[in-house]
């Protein structure tokens, strides 16, 4: 039986020294060599007839390493269980060469353990819950957005102005080198739309179809992408066409495009209001959940294992890289590194430990009915909700996400019962803008 000693290196770090006797392992080594001898091929011997000494000469070191390595794994697991330690991450194993061992070999395993999660007094915590009612004015604003989303354009002979859609060919040069060109193919731009530097769009004002124009744009030092930051770019533009926006009338035909079969405008506005109420409820719930999570992190004081934070930082970094790729950017140009995401990773890891503790301690796991209600909420926006529901329940693994979200709702409800919750009035536009 292995001899074990445990040393506390720091609050979460432990070092175990384990001494494993060799005698019990010799039988495993002989058994493994005998198995190999049945199939190993040696010159001058039929399979299975080679002397065990010859087999040992060729495979002994390999077999001993395998058996000893397995003994390390087994003895470490037994020691952890005996000492009731919850290991976080992978241990760092150090030992002298196995061939130097005589009666026993000794190794050290350095590792972190999971912390004791202690949550503070939530009765003193203050959580603000956004409060608002959807008004007729909010419905009208939303209607204006819907109208603008259905804009069409018609050609005009006048000079371009903000809101017009222009079709242009463009060539860009920087420091005498061409960096961008549309060739002979025109591209459409709506003057004043977000996503471009204002100076560029301003330079496109006041030109007619057929006009040509050159201008310089100096990009700010903090511009993204960084390749243009602080640089001056010369643009040569030819205007192919200028078109003005045409917005649809809010009438029966417009209502039908929104799915109101009879085209009734009052019905249309009632349905818009219902959708807004649902969206408000969704955003308020998200705001409250974030406030609860922030409170839990702030009120819980404990160390988080470095191994968990490191793994989370790498995960966050990979997610950021994927997001950049989806936006057409090259993550390599951003020179991402895990330490850039360490603060976020620490919060994420700490919150995950807190949620696990609360769920297990207070039995807050989602019930089957709660999971089904979450799946039904996912399916509301689908034309055939039952198809999405059937998809989720066709594979139990697909229920992990709705089960996790429903469990989080249970945690939020539990925290709200313990905390001081006040309703705070908020403007519709601020809620929708995420302010």
N, C-alpha and C positions, 0 to 999 in steps of 0.2 A: 504493500500500500504506500502511495506517495506521501512524503512528508511536506507539509505546507506551512508557510509563514506569510502573514499579510502585513504590509507596511503602508501607513497613510502618508502619501507624498504631499498632497494638498487637499483642499476641501472636497474635490471630486476625483482626484487622481489616486490610484492605488498601485502598489507594486507587490506582486506575489512571487515568492521564491519557492519553487517546487522541486523536490528531489524524488526521482523515479528509480526504484530498484530494477536492475537489469534481469535478475533471475527469472521473474515471471514472463519476460519477453522472449527468452531464449526458445521456449516451446513454440511460440508463434513464428519465430524465425525458421526453426527446423521444419515446421509444417508448411510454411510458404516455399521453402527450398524443395521440399518433396513434391509439392504441386508442380513446380517449375520443371523438375527432373522428368516428369511424365511426358512432357512435350518438347523439351529442349533438345536440339540436335547438336551432337558433338562428333567430330571425325573419328571413325573407328568404332562407334557405338550405335546400336539401334536405339530408337526413341524409347525412353523410359529405362534404359539399361546402364546409363552413365553413372559412375560412382558419385555419391553425395558430396565427396570432397572436391571433385572436379566442378560440380554444380556450384558449390560454395565459392570456389576460386573465381568463377566467372560472375556470379550473381550475388555473392554474399554482401558486399558493400551496399549495393542497391536495395536489397531486401531489408538490411538493417536500418537504412535511412527511412524506408517506408514505414517499418514497424515502429521505430522510435518517433517519427513524426506523428503517426497515429496515436502513440502513447501520450505525446504532448497535448494533442487536441483533446483526447479523452480525459486526461488528468486535469487539464485546465477547466473543462466543463464540470467535472466532479467537484473541484475545489471551489468554483464559483457557486455551485448549488449548495455545498456544505456551509459556506460562509454567508449564504443568502445575499449575494451581491448581484445587482442589476447592471450588467455591463453595457456601456454606451459606445458604439463604434467597435473597431477591431483592436485587439491587444497588440502591443509591440513585443514580440518574443525574441529573447536573446539567450544564446547558449554557446558553450564551447563545442568544437567539432565532436560529433558522436563517437568517432573512432578513438578519441582520447579517454572515453569513459571506461572505468574498471568495474566496480560493483554497482554503480548507479550513475545516472547523469542528472545534472542540475540545470534548470533554466529559470529565467525571470520573465514575468509577464507584466508589462506596465500598461495600464488602461484607465479609462474614466468610468465612473458609475453615474447612473441617473440620480438627479438630486431629489431631495424631499421637497415636494411642491407645497409651499405654504401660501395660502391666499389670505390677504388682509381682511379687515373689518369692512365689509361692503355696505353696512348700514350708514356709514358716513359718506359714501360716494354719491355724487350728484350727476345724474344723467339727464340731458335735455332731449326731449322728443319733439321734432318739428311738427307744427300744427298749421293746417290751412284747409280752406274749402275752395273747390274749383268754382270760379265765378263765370258769368256770361262773358265777361271781358276776356278771360283766359280762353274761352271757346273761340271767340272772334280772332284772337291772336293766332291760335292754332289753325284756324281756317285760312288766315292770310298765308301762313307757311305752306299749307296744302296747295293753295292757289299758285304760289311761287314755284313749288315743286313741279307743277304741270305747265310751266312756261313753254312757249314755242317762240320761234324767231322768224322775222320776215326781213328781206333785204331792204336797205335804204340807201339813198344817194348822198345823204348828209355826212358831216364829219362825225367821227366816233365820239361817244361819251360813256360815262360810267354806266354799267349795266348792259351795254351792247355786247353782242357776240361777234368777234372778228375772226376772220380766217387769214392767216399770215404765213409767209415763209420767213425763216429766221436763220441767221448765221451769227455765232458768237466767237469772239477771239479774245485771248488773254495773253498779254506780253508777246504779241505778234504771232501767237499760235492759235489755230482754230481749235476750239474745245467743244463746239456743238453746232450742228447744222441739220435743218429739216430737209435739205435738198430742194427738189422741185415740188415736193408734196406739202400742201398747206396744213396747218394745225389750227384747231378752234380754241379760242380763249374768250372767257367772259371777263371784261374789264372790271376790276374791283373785287373779284371773287377771292376768298381767303386762300392762303398757301403760297403766295408770292410776295416778294418785297414790294412795298407800295411805290417806290420810285420807278420800278419797271412798268407798272400799270399806268402810272401818271404819264410816262413817256409815250404811251400808246393812244392817249387822248388827242382829239383834234385832227384826225387824218381820214381821208376818203379812200374808197376802193380805187386801186391802181397807184396809190401814193407809195413812195419809198422814203425810208427814214433811218438815220443812224444816230445812236446816242450811247453815252457811257454810263455805267452804273457801278458805283463803288459800294461794295458790300461791307456791312459792319464787322468789327473784329470778333464778335461772338456769333457770327452767322453759322447756321447749320444747313448744308454740309460744310465741314471745316475747310475743304479745298478752295472755297470761294471767300473765306473769312479775310477781310482786309484787302481783298483784291479788287482791281478795276477791270470790268469786262466791257468790251465794245460790241454792241449789237447792230446788225444791219437787217432791217425789217422791210418786207414788201407786203402791202395790204391787198389781199385778193378780194375780200368782201367785208361789208359792214352790215350787221343785221340788228334790228331792235327787238326787245322782248315784247311778246304779246301774251297777256294773261287771260285765262278763261273767265267767263262770267259765272258768278255763283248762282246757278239756276238749276232747273230740274235735270238737265243733261249732266251737269257737274255732279250733282248728288248721286246720280246713277253710277258715275265712275268710281264713287266711294263705296259702292255696294248697296245703296239704298234703292231697292227694286222699283218702288213707285215714284222715286224722285222727290219725295216730300222734303222740303228744306228743314221743317221743324224736326222731323225724324232724324235727318242728317245731323243736326246740331245736338240732338239728344244722344246719338250714338258717339259723337265726338266727345261729349262731356263724360259719358260712361267710360270711354277709353282713357281719358285724362284722369278720372278718379282712380282707375286701376293702376295707372302709371304712378300717380302720386302715392298710393298705398305701397307700391313696390319700392319706390325711392325712400319713403319714410322708414320703411322696414330696414332697408339697407343702411340708412343713416344711424338708426338705433343700434343695429348690430355692430357697426363700426365703433360707436360710442361705448357699447358694452365691452367689446374686445379691448379697446384702449384702456378702459377702467381696470379690467382684469390684469393687464400687463403692468399698469402703474401701481396697482395695489399688491402685487405679488413680488416679493423680494427673494430671489434664489439664483444661484449660479447655473449657467447652462453649459453642458459639456462642449468643449471645443470641437470635438468630432462631429457633433450634430450641427453646430453652426457652420462648420466648413462644408459639410455635405449640402446644407441648405443654400449657402452662398453659391455653390456651383450650380445648383438647380435653378436659382433665380437668374444667374448669369446666362445659362442656356436658354431660358425663356426669353430673356432680353434679346439674345442673338436671333432667335426665331422671329421675334416681333420686328426686328430691323430688316430681316430678309423679306418678310411679308410686305414691308414698305419700300422694297426695292433697293435697300442699302446693304453694303457689304460689312458684316460685323468685324471683319479683320481691320477695316479702316478705323474703327472706333477703339481698337486696342483694349477690349474688355478684359477685366481680370476679376477674380473672386473677391478681392479685398474692396472693390468698388461697391459691393453689395452686402458687405458684412453687417452694417447697421440694420438693414432690412431683414437680413437672414437671422440675426439675433432675435429680433422681435417675432418673426415667424416661428422660430424654433421654441421660444419661450411660450408663445401663445398656444402652440400645439401641445406642449407639456401640460399647460394649465387646463385646456379643454379635456384632455385625456383624464386628468385627475378628477375634474368635476363630474364628467360623465360616469366614470367608474364608481366614484365615492357616493354619488347621489342618484345612481341608477337613472340617468337621463337619456339612455339609448332610445332611439325612435321606435315606436311600435309599428307593426305591419300596417295599421290603418293610417298612421302618419306618413309612412313611405308612400302608400297608395295615393294619399291626398297630394303629396309633392309631385308625383308622376302625373296626376290629373292636371295639376297647375301647369306643368310643362306642355301638356297636350292642348291646352285651351286655344292656343293661337294656330293650331293646325286645322286644315279643312276636314280631315278625317281623324279626330282625336283617338279613336279606338285603335287605329293602326300604330300610333306611337306607343300607346299603353301596351299593346301586345308585343311590340319590339322590346320594350324594357323587361317585360316578364318572361320573354323567351330565353333569357340568359341571366341567371341570378347575379352575375358579376356586374351587369349593367345597372343594378339597383344600388351599387356602392355610392354613386354620386347623390341621388335623391335621399338615400338613407343618411349620408353625412350632413346634408343640408338640413334635413328634418331634425337631426340630433342637435345641430347648432341652434336651431330655433328653440329647442327645449332648454339649452344652456342660457340663451338670451332671456327667456321667460323666467327662469330661475333667478338670474341676476337682477332682473327688474323688480322681482318681489322683495329682494334684499336691499335694494338701493332706494335713494330718494329721486323720484322721477318727476320732472316738471315739463309741462307743455310750453313750447316756445313758438310763437307765431312767426311764420316765414313767408316770404313772397313766392308766388308761383314761379316767376322767372329765375329766382335765386335757386330754388330747389331743382329746376330743370337744368340749370347751368352748373350745378354741383358746387355752388358757393356756400 
